[in-house]
Amino acid sequence: MTDPRPALLRGPLVRLLDDPGEDDRPAPGSLSYLEDGALWLEDGKVHAVGDYAELAPRLPAGIEVVDYSGKLLMPGFIDSHVHFVQLDILASYGRQLLDWLNDYTFPEECRFAERAHGEAVAEAFLDEQLRVGTTTAQVFCSSHPQSVDAFFSAARRRGLRMLAGKVLMDRNAPDALTDSVASGVADSERLIADWHGNDRLGYSLTPRFAPTSTRAQLEATGAILRAAPDLHLQTHLAENIGEIAWVAELFPEARDYLDVYERFGLAGPRSTFAHGIHLDQPMRERLAGAGANIAFCPTSNLFLGSGLFDRLACREAGLATSLASDVGAGTDLSGFATLKAAYQVGQLLGQPLTAWQGFYRLTLGNARALRLDQHIGALRPGQEADIVVLDPAATPLLARRTARIGKPDSLDQARLGELLFALMMLGDDRSVFATWAGGECVHRRESDGTR
């Protein structure tokens, strides 16, 4: 990609600069809201941020000024767990987890043996991600290394910050999808050499979950991770009661599901464990001690009937949580859909999600959980310029609701919170007016709401 031209984006600007806590009002110092804000972008990064009136006199002659007055600027959304290879089975009739894998997931992933298919789906997936304002995701590919090449190639052309990896799976799956210990290591090492640290890309080692990897494969994965601790790791943990019973049968020597991963050195500060619904508090504390995070996947958990995730129990244990779509079992790539479902799950557990906490998790909170906060998540000077521009009047119903709330000023946290909560509950892909990645506009909503 060519270097993006300098630009200044003007409009209301919201950033969560720290964990806002669980109260109705954000913790002091955690929120920044500029009613007439400005983001000065240079070389794909944030050069300066502040009130427009303060920055305008310093701007170089001829710089492009993009006026987003009446909209809402915030950091690009981050999805901590998603399967790009499951895009085309989104909204397939729901079953329990293990049935879902056998009936839909495995047959679909067999199609990615063909590089051309992977390329087509990667392009469609990234189009959708940008259309819903997601600029970074941690992505499961298939067990075919060419699916990883296809995904990373498409992400690099668009200048995106992405994490992804080849699924490692040497048992309990169709022959067309299984690898071996040796081939899994060889494929992973080649992909790491080609893609990890290439522009804005990072590699995530990706054992699907304990039942589909032998002890030898999990040990080999741990060895790669120990040799290169800047790699990420993603897998699944304690999503479904039947899955947990299966793990206990396959690994009788382990004291619990988490212990399977711990034995092979897979629980660490760059490890993401998707779901984590059925954990006890000592397991949460062990994960917290390792510096790992749990990806909360509310639409997927509800769709497959897996259970309700106890977010506050994780907070009590000091365990980081992130928010994720988990498409294809998840029902929507949109961060708004994830937030809405997370709020509803929280209500059932007596722990409703505030707008502050929701948008923190979708931006800086997810960046911190993935150890990417030095690059993205808060639009601080020097960070990469990944930005979502939201339209509070994108639909007739949303426009009615936000008109009743009124326009918040820089001191009006209560009204701003109402506005964000309305977006959280009523927003969808039409609410994303534009998406910027690496200092370039990579998606702009057309007047009729289409791309």
Secondary structure in CASP SS format (residue, H / E / C, confidence):
PFRMAT SS
TARGET T0000
AUTHOR 0000-0000-0000
METHOD secondary structure of the structure
MODEL  1
M C 1.00
T C 1.00
D C 1.00
P C 1.00
R C 1.00
P C 1.00
A E 1.00
L E 1.00
L E 1.00
R E 1.00
G E 1.00
P E 1.00
L E 1.00
V E 1.00
R E 1.00
L E 1.00
L C 1.00
D C 1.00
D C 1.00
P C 1.00
G C 1.00
E C 1.00
D C 1.00
D C 1.00
R C 1.00
P C 1.00
A C 1.00
P C 1.00
G C 1.00
S C 1.00
L E 1.00
S E 1.00
Y E 1.00
L E 1.00
E E 1.00
D E 1.00
G E 1.00
A E 1.00
L E 1.00
W E 1.00
L E 1.00
E E 1.00
D C 1.00
G C 1.00
K E 1.00
V E 1.00
H E 1.00
A E 1.00
V E 1.00
G E 1.00
D E 1.00
Y H 1.00
A H 1.00
E H 1.00
L H 1.00
A H 1.00
P H 1.00
R H 1.00
L C 1.00
P C 1.00
A C 1.00
G C 1.00
I C 1.00
E E 1.00
V E 1.00
V E 1.00
D E 1.00
Y C 1.00
S C 1.00
G C 1.00
K C 1.00
L E 1.00
L E 1.00
M E 1.00
P E 1.00
G C 1.00
F E 1.00
I E 1.00
D E 1.00
S E 1.00
H E 1.00
V E 1.00
H E 1.00
F H 1.00
V H 1.00
Q H 1.00
L H 1.00
D H 1.00
I H 1.00
L C 1.00
A C 1.00
S C 1.00
Y C 1.00
G C 1.00
R C 1.00
Q C 1.00
L H 1.00
L H 1.00
D H 1.00
W H 1.00
L H 1.00
N H 1.00
D H 1.00
Y H 1.00
T H 1.00
F H 1.00
P H 1.00
E H 1.00
E H 1.00
C H 1.00
R H 1.00
F H 1.00
A H 1.00
E C 1.00
R H 1.00
A H 1.00
H H 1.00
G H 1.00
E H 1.00
A H 1.00
V H 1.00
A H 1.00
E H 1.00
A H 1.00
F H 1.00
L H 1.00
D H 1.00
E H 1.00
Q H 1.00
L H 1.00
R H 1.00
V C 1.00
G C 1.00
T E 1.00
T E 1.00
T E 1.00
A E 1.00
Q E 1.00
V E 1.00
F E 1.00
C C 1.00
S C 1.00
S C 1.00
H C 1.00
P H 1.00
Q H 1.00
S H 1.00
V H 1.00
D H 1.00
A H 1.00
F H 1.00
F H 1.00
S H 1.00
A H 1.00
A H 1.00
R H 1.00
R H 1.00
R C 1.00
G C 1.00
L C 1.00
R C 1.00
M E 1.00
L E 1.00
A E 1.00
G E 1.00
K C 1.00
V E 1.00
L E 1.00
M C 1.00
D C 1.00
R C 1.00
N C 1.00
A C 1.00
P C 1.00
D C 1.00
A C 1.00
L C 1.00
T C 1.00
D C 1.00
S C 1.00
V H 1.00
A H 1.00
S H 1.00
G H 1.00
V H 1.00
A H 1.00
D H 1.00
S H 1.00
E H 1.00
R H 1.00
L H 1.00
I H 1.00
A H 1.00
D H 1.00
W H 1.00
H C 1.00
G C 1.00
N C 1.00
D C 1.00
R C 1.00
L E 1.00
G E 1.00
Y E 1.00
S E 1.00
L E 1.00
T E 1.00
P E 1.00
R C 1.00
F C 1.00
A H 1.00
P H 1.00
T H 1.00
S C 1.00
T C 1.00
R H 1.00
A H 1.00
Q H 1.00
L H 1.00
E H 1.00
A H 1.00
T H 1.00
G H 1.00
A H 1.00
I H 1.00
L H 1.00
R H 1.00
A H 1.00
A C 1.00
P C 1.00
D C 1.00
L C 1.00
H E 1.00
L E 1.00
Q E 1.00
T E 1.00
H E 1.00
L E 1.00
A C 1.00
E C 1.00
N C 1.00
I H 1.00
G H 1.00
E H 1.00
I H 1.00
A H 1.00
W H 1.00
V H 1.00
A H 1.00
E H 1.00
L H 1.00
F C 1.00
P C 1.00
E C 1.00
A C 1.00
R C 1.00
D C 1.00
Y H 1.00
L H 1.00
D H 1.00
V H 1.00
Y H 1.00
E H 1.00
R H 1.00
F C 1.00
G C 1.00
L C 1.00
A C 1.00
G C 1.00
P C 1.00
R C 1.00
S E 1.00
T E 1.00
F E 1.00
A E 1.00
H E 1.00
G C 1.00
I C 1.00
H C 1.00
L C 1.00
D C 1.00
Q H 1.00
P H 1.00
M H 1.00
R H 1.00
E H 1.00
R H 1.00
L H 1.00
A H 1.00
G H 1.00
A H 1.00
G C 1.00
A C 1.00
N E 1.00
I E 1.00
A E 1.00
F E 1.00
C C 1.00
P H 1.00
T H 1.00
S H 1.00
N H 1.00
L H 1.00
F H 1.00
L C 1.00
G C 1.00
S C 1.00
G C 1.00
L C 1.00
F C 1.00
D C 1.00
R H 1.00
L H 1.00
A H 1.00
C H 1.00
R H 1.00
E H 1.00
A H 1.00
G C 1.00
L C 1.00
A E 1.00
T E 1.00
S E 1.00
L E 1.00
A C 1.00
S C 1.00
D C 1.00
V C 1.00
G C 1.00
A C 1.00
G C 1.00
T C 1.00
D C 1.00
L C 1.00
S C 1.00
G H 1.00
F H 1.00
A H 1.00
T H 1.00
L H 1.00
K H 1.00
A H 1.00
A H 1.00
Y H 1.00
Q H 1.00
V H 1.00
G H 1.00
Q H 1.00
L H 1.00
L C 1.00
G C 1.00
Q C 1.00
P C 1.00
L C 1.00
T C 1.00
A H 1.00
W H 1.00
Q H 1.00
G H 1.00
F H 1.00
Y H 1.00
R H 1.00
L H 1.00
T H 1.00
L H 1.00
G H 1.00
N H 1.00
A H 1.00
R H 1.00
A H 1.00
L C 1.00
R C 1.00
L C 1.00
D C 1.00
Q C 1.00
H C 1.00
I C 1.00
G C 1.00
A C 1.00
L C 1.00
R C 1.00
P C 1.00
G C 1.00
Q C 1.00
E E 1.00
A C 1.00
D C 1.00
I E 1.00
V E 1.00
V E 1.00
L E 1.00
D C 1.00
P C 1.00
A C 1.00
A C 1.00
T C 1.00
P H 1.00
L H 1.00
L H 1.00
A H 1.00
R H 1.00
R H 1.00
T H 1.00
A H 1.00
R H 1.00
I H 1.00
G C 1.00
K C 1.00
P C 1.00
D C 1.00
S C 1.00
L C 1.00
D C 1.00
Q H 1.00
A H 1.00
R H 1.00
L H 1.00
G H 1.00
E H 1.00
L H 1.00
L H 1.00
F H 1.00
A H 1.00
L H 1.00
M H 1.00
M H 1.00
L H 1.00
G C 1.00
D C 1.00
D H 1.00
R H 1.00
S H 1.00
V E 1.00
F E 1.00
A E 1.00
T E 1.00
W E 1.00
A E 1.00
G C 1.00
G C 1.00
E E 1.00
C E 1.00
V E 1.00
H E 1.00
R E 1.00
R C 1.00
E C 1.00
S C 1.00
D C 1.00
G C 1.00
T C 1.00
R C 1.00
END
